[in-house]
Amino acid sequence: MQKKFERTKALLEQVLEETPTDCYAHYHYANLHRVKDSQFNTDEIDLLEEHAARAAQLSEPRNFYGWHTHVMCLELLGWVNFYRKDYAKAVHFGSMAITYKSNYLDAMFLLGSTYVASDNPEKAIFWFDKYIKTHSKYNPSEECDYIIFHYLYRQYQAWNAIGKCAERIGDTNLAINAYAAALRERPNYKKAFESLEKFRDAKLIGDTEWRKYQKLYKGEEHGTVKQNV
């Protein structure tokens, strides 16, 4: 993988040296450095911003061949500002991305995450719920836009976030249902199960319901398959 990374990096650097106004090369150079050790690459956040911002400037959102690059740049710039804790800018870029692509799952996940981080649980619930509902209607095989997704299958995390936000606003029923939904999406999801355990310890979950959640966690209900997280 490292050799492939180095080859791609060298190729993109050559393209950018020869054609510094190539918006696609700028975006893909930023996207190449986006993840490090399975996490968002905050070590090179300035590089990500530089090339994503340049690509956004060079791409034309009203052009059929350029708008998808523009939209992906907005999403990436949103995460750059999220990790810099500039949540107002993160919301700005995420919202702009959705104005161009209304079913853009990554931008919805960004907005939900940003509102969690900025302590606005109601809006976080709104966007994670929208992510889940949009995903339920989404068919990747019918995707006509050239979009690279990074948060395509994060329903379990969206449900878990809804559970956390529901706890913060005192909605116990929503929290329990959300954690259970997270387990349906991802059996063996420890974070959701541990949250349910706290409700069990507080005697807010009865024996029958608890046995059901234990089965969900083990992947023994509704034909779910156990996965390691």
RAPE-V12424 format. One line per field, one symbol per residue. ss: DSSP state (H for helix, E for strand, - for the rest). psi: psi as a letter, one per 30 degrees, with the letter a starting at -180 (. if undefined). burial: + if it has 24 or more other C-alpha atoms within 12 Angstrom, else -. Layout:
ss = ???
psi = ???
burial = ???
This chain:
ss = -HHHHHHHHHHHHHHHHH----HHHHHHHHHH--EE--EE-HHHHHHHHHHHHHHHHH--------HHHHHHHHHHHHHHHHH---HHHHHHHHHHHHHH----HHHHHHHHHHHHH---HHHHHHHHHHHHHHHH---HHH------------HHHHHHHHHHHHHH---HHHHHHHHHHHHHH----HHHHHHHHHHHH-----HHHHHHHHHHHH-----------
psi = eeeeeeeeeeeeeeeeeeifgjeeeeefeeeegekkhglkiffheeeeeeeeeeeeefljffkeffeeeeeeeeeeeeeefeffgifeeeeeeeeeeffejfgjeeeeeeeeeefeeghieeeeeeeeeeeeeeeffkjefgkfkikjkfheigeeeeeeeeeeeeefggieeeeeeeeeeeeeeilgjeeeeeeeeeeeeghfkleeeeeeeeeeefhgkgglkklk.
burial = -----------+---+-----+++++++++++++-----++---+-+++++++++++++-+----++++++++++++++++++---+-++++++++++-++-+++++++++++++++---++++++++++++-++-----------+++++++++++++++++++++----+-++++++++++++++++++++++++-+-----+-------+++++++----------
